[in-house]
Amino acid sequence: MLALFATPSFAADYVALPGGTFASVLPADEKSADAVVLPFRLRSEPVTNAEYLAFVTQHPEWRRERVARVFAEARYLAHWQADLVLGGNAPPTQPVTQVSWFAAQAYCESEGARLPLWNEWEFAAAADATRSDARSDPLWREAMLSWYAKPSGTPLPGIGGAANVYGLRDMQGLVWEWVDDFNALLVASDSRDQNDPDRLKFCGAGALNLRDRENYAVLMRVAMLSSLKAADTTINLGFRCAKPAQ
Amino acid sequence: MCTTLRTVLCALLLVLGCAAARAAELPGDSIYRLQVGLVDQDGHRFTFAQRRGKPQLISMFYTSCAYVCPLIIDTLRKTQAALSAPERAKLQVLLVSFDPERDTPARLHEVFGERKLDATTWTLVRTEAPMVRKLAAVLDIQYRALANRDINHSSALVLLDADGRIVARTDKIGALDDDFVAAVKAALGTH
């Protein structure tokens, strides 16, 4: 059984999540309201280099040498050996990283899917092996924070970590992940304060209304995602895809 | 002789053909590479790339927004007013709605009339919800729908050249941004 889990099947599996009202770190009304997460399905593992290679083989416009700069910066897939060769720095079962938001969206569309919303990702990542919401457990926070502390120069392991209660793997501890609404995470009502012209720009760090400020582990994700532009890539940012409930 | 001439002509045609193909292809950093279908205030359907040809001022708004969005329209107008009449005629203004659900072409038409927008330069458009997120992404505009259906968003005026490359932007809304106006004039000077 364990051996089976250690070698995840190549075909993408999507697991069903029930959704529900959820205490997001970003209140739905920017004060205190819970987010409502509709039932959805999420890819059980992040997309791997091998899977992404199959995608660019079929969709030449997303190959490293051909991609339009407006959709992916120069570092896109820079750790691959060549356009269609992974090479030693990009093992096949490792999550694909150095992909832009546009590229991640395009991959998900090729699977008949989309990127998960932030609230969907947050809902799924709140679980541990036995509970659907383990966020108040100091051990859960500790596990997430200790991973952040790992130097990013360490080579990424392959996918296939222990499953959470839904059967999702590698929600923490492997890569950061794009979400569909990454550019929705830092806007507060202060942006409409007409009395102070500087604040019309909004967007300063002060604009965010946060709930559960203790939860640094999740807030760091928000801060990282909201700092990105859609064509950006980083060496530890990958993605997984979502689908509507069946 | 004949063969040589033919070879030369062929080579010439190839060169011309290549040049034509290059001109037709969008630059890699053109945001018109985003394949988006738009519908304007008169119900006309067109693609984003069909905006190619003239420099544009582009921004995003939604019609039920009572605060910043009217200011965005005001600021675009002030920017237009800072140009000479011939400059103004060369610059298109495109406003894309964050709110496809409520901003139907009919609603956009209403606002177009209420705000007495100049039909020769202004276009208000909507697109489908997933494309709104992508358009905001290429424009580097952030937005978030709230539970009460308000949409909080960052505000920016973005200047595109005739090929859809972003050449300048300003986050200054309400008052005129002189540097931005200078960038607009510079962009118009090249066309």
Interface residues (C-beta under 8 A of the other chain):
Chain A: A28 D29 E30 A33 A68 R69 V70 F71 W101 F102 Q105 R114 D180 D181 N183 A184 L185 L186 V187 A188 S189 S191 R192 Q194 P197 L200 K201 F202 C203 S226 K229 A230
Chain B: L26 G28 D29 S30 I31 R33 L34 Y67 V68 L71 P130 R133 K134 A136 A137 V138 D140 I141 Q142 Y143 R144 A145 L146 A147 N148 D150 N152 H153 S154 S155 D171 K172 I173 G174 A175
